[in-house]
Amino acid sequence: MQRTVSYRGLDIYIELRPTSKDMFEPWLRIDGPNQDARTAAFGTLIKVRGGPYSRRWAYLVAEIAGQTSIDLIPGPEG
């Protein structure tokens, strides 16, 4: 199961991988026009820790993890 969420001009790609009945491990990748080489999440699927989760929680946890990662990306100074 896959979903893409836009946040601050970047896309958070979320992929859920089933582990057992109705339980999933969330993975995320951040895509955008300005990919900073210092940020590992750009273009690479990263497993979100703490799972497995129900489908609803897996999407929520992955979206929050992706948003937090984007918030930590250094922006232009000024």
C-alpha positions in Angstrom: 0.0 0.0 0.0 1.4 3.4 -1.0 0.5 7.0 -0.4 2.2 10.3 -1.2 1.7 13.4 1.0 2.9 16.9 0.2 4.5 18.9 2.9 6.4 22.2 2.6 7.0 21.8 -1.1 8.3 18.2 -0.8 6.6 14.9 -1.2 6.6 12.2 1.5 6.2 8.8 -0.2 4.9 6.2 2.3 4.9 2.5 1.7 3.3 -0.1 4.0 4.7 -3.6 4.0 2.5 -6.3 5.6 4.0 -8.2 8.5 0.9 -10.2 9.6 -2.8 -10.0 9.4 -3.8 -6.3 9.5 -0.3 -5.2 10.7 2.2 -3.2 8.7 5.8 -1.8 8.8 5.9 1.8 7.4 8.7 3.0 5.1 9.1 6.5 3.9 11.1 8.4 1.3 11.3 12.2 0.7 11.3 13.5 -2.8 11.6 17.1 -4.0 13.2 19.5 -6.4 16.1 20.4 -4.2 17.7 17.3 -2.9 20.2 17.9 -0.2 23.0 15.3 -0.2 23.3 15.6 3.6 19.8 14.4 4.1 19.6 10.6 3.9 15.8 10.4 3.4 16.0 12.0 -0.1 15.3 9.2 -2.6 15.9 6.4 -0.2 13.3 4.2 1.5 13.8 4.3 5.3 12.0 2.0 7.7 10.1 3.8 10.4 10.9 2.2 13.8 8.5 1.1 16.4 6.2 -1.1 14.3 4.3 -3.0 13.3 1.2 -0.9 13.4 -2.4 -1.2 12.1 -2.7 0.3 8.7 -4.2 3.6 10.0 -1.4 4.1 12.6 1.3 3.1 10.1 0.3 5.9 7.7 0.0 8.4 10.6 3.4 7.5 12.1 5.1 7.6 8.7 3.6 10.9 7.8 4.7 12.5 11.1 8.2 11.0 10.8 8.4 12.4 7.2 7.2 15.9 8.3 9.7 15.9 11.2 12.5 15.0 8.8 11.5 17.8 6.5 11.4 20.3 9.4 15.0 19.4 10.3 16.4 20.0 6.8 18.5 23.2 6.9 16.9 25.9 4.8 18.6 28.9 3.3 20.0 31.3 5.8 18.6 34.8 6.0 
